Amino acid sequence: MTEPFLRPRLIGERFEGHSIPLEILKDLAVLEEMIVEVAKSEFLKDHPQRRRSPRRFTDGITLKLTAIEEGSTVPVISLVISSMSLFPPENQQYFERARDAVVNAIGAAEQNQPITAHLPEKSLGYFDRLGRSLREGEAMELSTPAHPNPARLTRETRRRLVLASSSVKELTEETVARGSIPEADQDDMTFELQLIDGRKVRAPMAPQHLDTILEAFASYRAGARVLMQGIGRLNRNEKLVGFESVEHVSLLDALDVPARLEELRLLKDGWFEGGGSAPTSAGIDWLSDAFTRVYPEELPLPYVYPTPEGNVRLEWALGSHEVSLDVDLAQHRANLHALNVSSDEDQEDELNLDESSEWTRLVEQIQRLKGESA
């Protein structure tokens, strides 16, 4: 017997085009683990004389991905009960009750309501892996016959669910970090990443990353930095304290813009001869993300400077041309200035950096001047 059990609706740019990134499948696997364990707890509620669920409780009952429906992207998870199952069909009620409890807990987290009214603390640890692949602006919507209004699992609601357990001291998240490597231990196969704010965190050193890590370690005093992606461990204040695993490590260009912007995040008001406003974290986040998404890797990188007004200036030296981009971090607008020092020819332009076409104009200008300098 096969019947639809859950239809999580995935919302976000990555899920357009009727597709699911492979990493999301890991979340769906955790969802199955969680429902099985909660189903066992529901069984014990009805059988208080038992200390544990039947040893073969899940035999003949499985959750399977049976289809992907349109409407953003909707994986259909079905409950499959074998005709050879040792347990009567009515036992599927515990799986349905478990599903409802999970969805209700997510809804409670979304509404800032008590979460443990729906799930016990011991079950909340599953959310440390369920939803970990979701990025900012993405969501997994879940509904049930008893909960027709979708409950939205997002990065924020996932944090609330994990931290609702008093026994949880840390949570894990997909993390991107930049920094240098002052220490590498080939015996323990671990290394230390010194973040741009000076804090140090440890991480495991996988064999496939060994050469890159040792190269960055050898060039530590020369200022070498790396970009690292992996599963980070965060404390209850959401500060990175270490890495559970590392997926990618790459050496950064000395002019890497996001790394320089991270340095500017450390500025305080009064940094410029007792005056000067510090750039806002929100503004730095926006510019770092936008620049990373739209600026081609093959183009020359700019130098990055703060301005006393709390904004950022990017400067390129392209042969006989000097180019500057004064970015207003609050308004997301910029003034582009290009000077030919040989001819004193001067060009100015205003850009609205909330428009992708304006970034395209900037990129085309840098490409043209790079070509002229060559």
C-alpha positions, 0 to 999 in steps of 0.5 A, a space after each residue: 500500500 502506498 499513499 502520499 504522506 508529506 508534500 514539502 514545498 521548497 521555496 527559493 531561487 535554487 528550486 525553480 525549474 522543477 529541480 532539487 539540489 542534491 544536498 536537500 535530499 540529506 534533509 529529507 533523509 533526516 526527516 524520515 529518521 525523525 518521524 520514525 523516532 517520534 512515531 516510536 514515542 507516540 506508540 509508547 504514549 499509548 502503551 505506558 506499560 512498555 519501556 521501549 517500542 517493538 524491536 521490529 517496529 519499522 519493518 514493512 513500513 518505509 517513507 519513500 520519495 515517489 514524485 516531484 510535483 510542480 509549484 516551486 518544487 514539491 517532493 512527494 514523500 509516500 508512506 509505503 506499507 508492505 503486505 508482508 508487514 508484521 504489524 497491523 495497518 492501524 499502526 500507521 497512525 503513529 507515523 501520522 501522529 509523528 508527522 503532525 507533531 513535527 509540522 506543529 512544532 515547526 508552526 509553533 517555532 514560526 509563531 514564537 509559541 511553545 515548541 515542546 508542547 508538540 515535541 519532546 526536547 530529545 527530538 529537537 536535536 534532529 533539527 540540527 540536521 533537518 533544514 541545515 541546507 536551507 539558505 537565507 530567503 529559502 523555506 520548506 513549507 509543510 502541511 498536513 490534513 490536521 494542519 492545512 496552513 503551511 508551517 515554514 521551516 527556514 534558517 531562523 525557525 530551525 535555530 529556534 527549534 534546535 535551541 528550544 532544547 535546554 541540553 543543546 549547547 551548539 548548533 551546526 550550519 552550512 558556513 562560509 568563512 575567510 581567514 588565514 591558517 597559522 597552524 596545521 597538525 598533520 598528526 591529528 589531521 586538524 588545522 586552525 583557521 584564524 578569522 578576520 576578526 582575530 578569533 581562531 577555530 579548529 577544523 578537521 583536515 581532509 586528505 583532499 584539502 591537505 595541499 591547499 591547507 599546507 600551502 596557506 600555512 606556509 604563506 601565513 606570514 605573507 598574508 595568505 588567506 583561504 575561503 572555506 566552506 563546510 559545516 560550522 559549529 555555532 554556540 547559542 549566541 550564533 558565534 562560530 566556534 569550530 567546524 564539524 566538517 570541511 567541504 571546500 578550501 581555496 586560496 584567495 586573491 590578495 585583493 579578495 573583496 569580501 575578505 577586505 569588507 570583513 576587515 571594514 566590519 571591524 571599524 568603530 565610529 571615530 576611526 578616522 582621526 576621531 571622526 568617521 562613521 563605521 560601515 553598517 554590517 547590513 551594508 557590508 553583507 549586501 555589498 559582499 553578496 552582490 559583488 560575489 554574485 555578479 563580478 566575473 572572476 577573470 576581471 581585475 579586483 579593486 582595492 577597497 577603502 572605507 570612507 568617513 561617511 560610513 560608505 565604501 570606495 572601490 578603486 581599480 588601476 587599469 593601465 592609464 585609467 584610474 577608476 573609482 566606485 563610491 558606494 552608498 551602503 544604505 541607498 545601494 547607489 554608486 558614483 562611477 568615476 573613470 579618469 584617463 591620466 594620459 589624456 585627462 579624459 574624465 567620465 562619471 556615471 550614477 548606478 543603482 546597484 539594486 538593478 542587475 543591468 547597472 552591475 552589467 554596465 559596471 562590469 562592461 566598463 571594467 572589461 573595456 578599460 581592461 582591454 584598452 590597457 592590454 
